[in-house]
Amino acid sequence: MSQIRVRLDDGVTFLDFDSPRGARVYRHSAAHILAQAVKRLYPNARLGIGPAIENGFYYDFEFDAPISAAALERIEQEMKEIIGARLPIRRREMSREEAVALFQEKGEPYKLELIADLPADASLSCYEQGDFIDLCAGPHLSDTGQIKAFKLTGLAGAYWRGDERNQMLQRIYGTAYPSQEQLDAYLRLLEEAKKRDHRKLGRELDLFSLHDEGPGFPFLHPHGMVIWQELTDFWRREHRRAGYEEIKTPIILNRSLWEQSGHWDHFRENMYFTRIDDQDYAVKPMNCPGGMLVFRSRMHSYRDLPRRIAEMGLVHRHELSGALHGLTRVRSFTQDDAHIFMLPEQVEPEVGGVIEMVDRFYRIFGFDYRVELSTRPEKAMGSLEMWEKATAILEKVLRDRNIAYRVNHGEGAFYGPKIDFHLMDCLGRSWQCSTIQLDFQMPEKFDLTYIAEDGQKHRPVVIHRVVYGSMERFFALLIEHYGGAFPAWLAPVQVAVIPITERHHPYAAAVFEKLLNASFRATLDDRKEKVGYKIREAQVKKVPYMLVLGDREAEAGLVAVRHREEGDRGACSLADFIAHLNEIVAAKK
C-alpha cells in the first residue's frame, strides 16, 4: 500500500493510494498543480474544472489562442518546479460574496458560473497553494511535494460542462502515481493501448468506419459483419438453449407509449423525435416498452411463467458530439435485450440463471469481471418500500452465490435496482457491459397481469437484462482485447491459402474449394508475388492459419500449416487440418 497524507477539514489524515478515495485525492491535487502551472505560463487562461478520473486527471482551460501538444513539455517543467517547492495546500472557507469578489478580481468567468449554480445556503471553500487558488470542495494533499511521479498524456477539445452549445475549451489530460515504477508501468500500458485502439485496428483490418455524414452512426464493413454475425449466432444458440424466445419490435413508437413507460419524463433529453400524422413519435432509446406490449398482447397463466423474451434491438440515443468515441460511445447501437416475466417466487432463480449466462459468455471471450449493485437514483419511479424489497432480493442472490460486489449508490435505473458487470480487458481497463435490472414498476405502468393459481389476476415481476450490452461497444472491446487477432471462430478470414508459384495454383484452388465446402472462411492468394510477401501480408491481416503449398504438398496431397503466432507447424493432410480447425472453432478457443 502507498500511503499519502491528505489534509481534511479535521486535520491530517492518512489514505492509501490503492484505495479509490486515496487515488482520487492524489490525482485531483495533481490537477490543481497542472492548473497552477498553466496560470503561471499563460496568465490570461481561464480555468474550467479539473477532476480526477479513472487512472488520471484532466483540467479544462480557455486560452487566448489554442495551445499545441508541444506545449505540454513546458507545462510539465513548470509542474516539476511547483512540486519541488513543496508548497503547503490550505483550505479556505468563504462566503458566497467573498468567493464572487475573488474570482471576479481574477477574471474567472467559469468559476463564477459554478458559484452561481450552487444552492444559496451552500458553504464555499477554496484551496490555495502558493500563488494559486481554486474553487474546490476538496480534500487535497497537505503539500505539492507529495506528487512523486506524473505525466501529461494528451490534449483534446471539450465543450464547457459537456454542452455543445457552450464554449469549446482545451482539456489537458494527465496521470500521477506515488512512484516512478508505477507510472512507467502505466505508460507502457498506454502505449499498448494505442496499438490496440479499435479505431486504428478497425481501419487497418477494414472492419468498420465512421463518417461526418452521420456522426455517431457506425458503418460495418464485410469483415466487421462476419464478426458481428458470429457474435449474434452464438448469442442466439445460447439463448435458445436457455429457453428464450426472440422478438422484433418497431424502432419508432408514439409519444403516449413513452409517457406511459416513464421515459418521456426521465430520459427525454437523450431521445430523438419525429411527427407522423400530426402526432409526436420517438425513436426508441430502449427496447423495454416494446417487450411489455408483446407480453400484454395475450393472456398468460402462471403456468406460462417465467417467459423469457429476447431482442437484438436497434436503439438511438442522443449523445453530445464531444462525447462520441469510436464504437464505444455512439448514437445508434444494438442492445441484446431480454425481458423475463415471472412469478415473485421465481425472481431469485431467474436472476441466478442470468448471472450464469453472463459468466459463461465472459469466460468464452477471456474476460474477467467485477460486480456492482446499483441502488435507487434521486429521480426514480415507485415507492421506497418497493425499491428496498427489490434491492434486498438482488443482494441475497449475490450473497447466496458468494459473489463479491460493491454498492454503487444512486446509480440504479429509474425503474429499479440493478446488478452491473464490469469486464476487465487485457490492459486492466474496466467496461460496464452486462446488467440485470429488477423491475416492479413497468408491470404497473403497462397493467401487465397473469392468471394465478387462485384464478385471480396478479402482476408479474420483470427482469431487464443484457449480456453483450451494446453490441457496438462489445465489438470495440473485443478488437482491443485481442489486438485485432481474433480467435479462429471469430476471425473474418480463418485460412489463407498461399501457393508458392503459378504451377501450384491448380492444387491451391482445389484446397481452397474444399475449405469453402467445409464452411470455413478462406482466401486464395494467387497473385504474382513472392511467397514471403504473401505470408507477411496474411500476418498483418492477422489471419489465424496459412496453408503454404509447394511441390512437396501438391505431390503428396498435404498442406504446410503456418500459425500466425506459432509459425510453421509442419505438414499434414487437408482432412486432418480441417478436423483440427473444426475442433478449435467448436470449442471457441
N, C-alpha and C positions, 0 to 999 in steps of 0.2 A: 504494500500500500504506500502511496505517495501522499504524505500529509502536507497541507498548506494552511497557512494562518489567515483567517478571514476575520475582518473587523465587522461585527454585528452591532446592533443597537445597544446590546447589553455588555459590550466589551470585546475581548478577543476569544475567538472560538477556533478549534482545530477541526478541519474537514479533510476527508480522504479524497484525493483527486479521482480515484477509481469509482467513487460514488457519483451518481448523476448530478447531485447538487454541487459537489465539490468541483467537478469538471465545468459545470455551468458558471460558477462564480469565477473560477480561474480564467476562463476564456472571455467572460464578459469584461473582466478587468483588462485583458489584453486588447479588447475592442476600444476601451477608453484610452489606452496608450496609443493605439492607432489614430484615434481622433485627435489626441493632443499633438502627435507628430504632424498630422496633416495641417492643423491650425498654425503650427509654427512655420511650416513651409509655404502654406497658402492661407495667409491671414483672412482673406475675404471669402474663403469657403464657408458655406452654410451647412450646419450639422443637421442630419436627419435622425435616424435611430441606429443603434449598434448592438443587437442581441447576440448571445451565444446560440449556436446551432449545433446539430449533431456533428461531432468531430471538428468543430471550429467556431468561427465567429465571422461577422461582417459589420461594416458600418457604411451608411449611405451619406453621400455628400452632394451638394450642388456647388460646382466650381464655376468661376467666371468663364473659363474655357476648358473643355474636356481634357483630362489628362490621358496619357497613353500608358500601356503596360510597362514601358521603360522607366516610368516614374516610381514604380514600386520599390526598386532597389534603393533609391534615395530616401523614400519614406521609411524603409526598414532600418537604414542607418540612423535616422533620427529617433526611431523607436528604441534602438540599442542605447542611444545617449540617455533617453528618459529612464530606461531600465537601470542603466549603470548608476544613475544619480540616486537611486533608491528613495524616490520621493514618497513621503507619507501620503496615504489616501485617507481623507477625512470626510465624514458625513456632516452635512449642514441642513438642519430643519429650517424652513422658512414659510412665511405666509404666502398666499397667492399674490398679493400685491408686491411683496419683495421679489418673488420669482419673476413676475411680469416685468418689473423695473430692471432686473438684472439682465434678462435676455433681450429686452428692448435695447438696452445700452450696448449689448454685444452684437446686435443685428442678427438675431437668430429667429427668423420667422417660423420655422418648422417647430421649434421648441415652444414658441408662443401658441401655436395651433394646438399642440399636445396639452398645454396647460388649460386652454380654453375648453377642451373636451372633458376635463376631469370634473367630477361632481363638485358642487360648490363647497361642501364641507370636507373635501379630501385634504389630507395633510400632504405637504410637498417636501421633498428632500432633494438635495443635490450632493454630488460627490466631487471633491476638488483634490487635485494633485499638482503642486507647484503652480504654474501659471494657467492651469486649465480647470474648468468647472463644467459639469454637465448635469442636466436634469436626470435623476435616476432614483429608483426605489431601492437599489442595492440588493444584497450586501456585496462587498468587494474585498479584495486582498488588503492587508494592512499597509503594504507599500509596493511600489512598482518593481522593486528588485526581486520579487518572488517569481517573476516570469523568467524561467530558465532557458527555454528554447521556443522559438516561434518562427513562422514563415508566412509571408503574404502569398497567397496561392492563385489569385485571379482578380480580374476586373470585369464588371458587367454593368449593363443598364438596368435600372429598376424604377418603376413609377412610385412616386411618393404614396405611401400607405397602400401599395398594390393596386391602385386605381388608375386605369389608362387615361382617364380624363385629367389626371394631375400631372405635375411637372416630372419629366424624366430626370432622375438623379444618377450618379455613378456609385456603384456598390463595389467596395473593396473587400475581398474575402481573405481570410487568414486562418491559421490554426496555431495552437500553443500547447506545449507539454512540459511536465516538470523535469524532463531530461532530454538531452540531445539524442540519446539512443532511441527513445520513444518517438521523437519527431522524425528521425531518419527512417524508422520502420514505417511510419505513416506515409512519408513522402514516397517511399518505394511502392506502397500500395496505390498511391495516386498515379504514379507512372504506369503501373499495371492496369489501373482503371482506364487510363487514356487509351491504351492499346485495345482494351475490351469494349470501349464505348460503342453502344449498339447503333448509334447514328453513323459512326465511321464504318463499322463492320457491315451495317445494312447497305451502305453504298458499295463497298468493296465486293460483297457477296451477292449483290443485286437482289436483296430481299424485299425492300420497301423504299418508298420515297415520300417526301413532304414538299408541298408546293405553295407558293404565295397565293395561288388562286383559291386555296382552301386551307388557311392556317388552322392547324389542329385537327385536320381531317386526313388521316393517313391513306396512302395508296399501297396496297400489297402487290408485289411483282410475282411472276410464276414460281420462282424458287421460294419466296415467302409463303405463297399459298400452299405449297407442298407441306411445309412445316405446320401451318395453320390447320390443314386438313387432317394431318396425323394427330395433332393435339385434340381436334374435335372428335375424330373417330375413337380415340382412346377414351375420351370423356363419355361418349355415347355407350360404348361397351360396358364401362364400369357402372354407369347409371342404370342401364337395363338390368344388369346383374343385381343391383341393389333395389330393384323394384320401383324405379321411377318411370313415369310416362312423360313424353316430350310434347310440348305445345309450341305454337307460334302466335303471338298477339300483335296487333297493329302498332305502328310507330306513332301515329297521330290520333289523339282522343280528345273529346271536348272538355271544356273548362269545368263543367259540373262534376265530372269524374275526379279531377284533380283537387277540387274543393272538398269533395267527399272523402278523399284519401288523406287530406291534410297537407299535401304537397304544395297547394296554392298558398297556404299561409306560412309554411315552414321552409320551402325550397324554391320559391318563385324567382328569386334573383339569379338562380342558376339554370333557368329554363328558357327554351325558345318557343315563340308563339306564332300563330297564323290565324286567319279568319276564313271560314268556309260558310257560305250561305248566311252571311251576316251574324255568325256565331263565333265565339272565341274557342280556339283549339290550341293544344300544346303538343309539342314533340316530346315524347316520353323521356324523362330523365332516369326513370326506374321502371322495372318490369312488374312490380308487385300489384298495382291496381288491375292490370290485365289478368294476372293469375287469380285474383279474387273473383273477377267476373266469370272466369271459366269454372271455378268451383261452384259459384252460385247458379250456374246455368241449369243445374238439375238437382233434384232432391237426393240427399245422402242418408244412409243408415249408419249407425255406429259400427256395423259390420264392415262398411267400406273403408273405415279409417284404421291406420293412417293412410292418407292418399298423398303420394309424392309426385308433384307436378314440376317438371324442369323445362327451362327455356334458354336457348342461346339467343338472347335478345339484344338487338342493337339499340343503344340509348345515346342521347345527346345532352350534354351539359355545357353551359356557358362558362368558359374559363377565361380569365384575363389573358391578353396576348403575352404579357410578360411572364406568366406562369407556365406557358406551354413548353414542353421539353420532350423532343423525340416522340417515342411511343409511350413513355411513362406518364405524360400529362397531356391529354388530348381532349378534343371537344366531342368526338364521336368514337364510341367504343362498344365492344360486345361483352356483355356480362353472362357468365354461365350460371344463371339464376336457378333457384328451385324454391318452391314453397311447399311445406309439409303441413297438411291439415290433419289434426289428430285430437284424440280424447285427452283430457287433462292427465290421466294416469299413463299416457304414452309419451309424455314430454321427455322424461329422463332417458329412456332407451333410444328415442329418436335423436336427441342431442348427442348421445354417445355414439350412435351409428354414423352421424356426420363427422364427428371427431376421428373415427376410424378411417373414414374415406379420405379426409384431408391428410392424415398421416400417411396413408398408402400412396397418394399422389405425390407428396413431397419426397418420400423415400425413393420413388421411381426416378425422380429428377435429381436426386442427390442433394436436396436442401435440408439443412437443419432449421429449426424454428423455435420461437418463444411465443408464449401465450399471454394475452392481456384480457382482463374483464373490464369492459367499459360500461359505466353506470349512467344514471339519469342526467341528461343535459338540462341547462337552465330553461330552454324552450322545449317543453315536452307535452305530449298528449297523455291524458289519463290520470287516474288518482295516484297519490303517493303510495297507498296501500298495494295497488296492483303492481307498481314498479318494484316495490320491496319484495313482493311474492316472486315475481319473475327473476329478479336478481338472485334471490336465495336459491332458486332451482338451479340456475347456471353454476353458482358457487358449489352446490352439492355435487353436481356431475363432475366438476373438475377435481374436487377433493376425493370423491369416491374412486377416481381413476389415478390418484396420486400425480396429477399434472401440476407442475409448478406454474404459477401465474402471478402477475402483478395487477393491481387495480388501477385503471385509468379513469379517474374521477371526472364525471361530467361529459364523457365523450361517447355515450350511447347514441343510437338512432333516436329520432324524435318520438318513435312509437314503441321503443323497448330497449332493454339492455342487450349487450352482445359480447360474444367471445371473439376476439380478433387473433389471427395467426400472423406473426411477423416472421417471414422466412429470412434466413441468413444466407447470402451468396458466398462465393468462394473468396471474396475480398473482405468478408466480415461485415458487409453492409446489411442493414435491416430494411425489409419492404413489407408493408401491410397488404396482404392479398386476400386470403380466405377470411370469411366471417360467418358467425352463426348468431342470428338475431331472434330473440324470443318475443313474440308479439301477442298481446291480449287486446290491442286497440283496433286493428283492421277488421277482425270479425265483427266488432260492434259497429264500426263505420259502414260496413257493407252488408250488415244484417245477415251474416253467414250462420247457417244452422244445420244440424243433423238430427235425425230422429233417434233418440236414445233408447235404451232397453226398456225404460218405463213408458215408452210411447209418446213422450213429450219432446218438443224442440229444445235443443241446447246449443250453446255456442262452442265451436271448435277452438282450439288453440293453434296458432300458426308459427312455424319457424321459417324465417327468410334465411337463405344461405347461399354462398358462392364458394367454389373451390379454387379455380384459377383466379377469380375476381374479375378484373378487366383482362380480357384475352390479349389486348394490345400490350398492356403493361407486363403481363406474364411472358409474352413473346420477347419483349425487350430484355427482361431479366435472364431468360434462357440464353439469348445471344451473348450477354456479358458473362454469365456464369460459365458457359462453355467456351468463351472466347471465339465464338463462331464455329468451333469444331464440334458440331453436333454428333451425338451418338448415331450409330448406323440406322436405327429405326426412325430417326427424325431427319437425317441428312437429306437435303434436296436431291443430291446425286450420291448414290451409295457406292457405285463402282464405276471407275473409268477404265475402259478397255483401250490399251495402247499397243498397237502393232509397231515393231521396230523399223521395218521397211515396207515398201509398197507390196513386195511379194507376200507379205504376211497378212495383207488386207482381207483376202477371202476367208482365212481361218478366223481372223478377228471379227468379221461380220457374222460368222456362224456363232461364235461365243456370245457376241452382243445380242443376237436374236434369242438365244436360249435364256439369257438373263432376263430379257423383257418378258418372255413366255413364263418365267418363274416369278413374275410380278415384282422384279427389282427395278429401281430407278438407276439406269445405266446410261453412259455416253460412250460413243465410239470416236476416238481422236485419230482420224485417218489423214490428218494434214501432212503436208510435206515438210515436216520439221524434225529436228534431231530428237531422239527418244529422251535424252536428258532434259530438254526444254519442255517436252510434254509432261514428264514426271513432275518437274518443278511447278508447272502451271497447275497441275492437279493438286499439289501440296498447298499452293497459295489459295486455291479454292476450297481447301480443307475437305477434300473427298476422302472418306474413310479407307477405301480399298482401291488399289490399282492392279490390273492384270496386265503384265508386260508379256507380249507374245512375240517370240522369235522362231528360228528354225527348229530348235530342240522341242519347244512346246507344240509347234504345228505338227511335227513328225510323230510325237508321242501322244498327241491329244491331251496335253497338260496345260495348265496356266501357272505362270510365275506370279506369286501373290506378294504385293508390297502394301504395307500398312502405313498410314500417314504418320504415326508416332514411332512405331517399332521398326520401320524399314523393311528390308527383304525378309519374307517368311519362308522362302523356298517354293518349290513346285508341287502341285497336287492335281488331281483330276478335277475337271469342272464340276462333276457331281459332288465331290467332297467339299469343294468350296461353297457350292450352293447350299449344301446341308449345314455347313458351319454358319453361313450368313443367315439362314433361316433360324437357326438356334439363337444367334445373337439378337436378331430382330424380335423374335418371340419373347425372349427374356427381358427385352428392353434394357440391356446392359450398356 
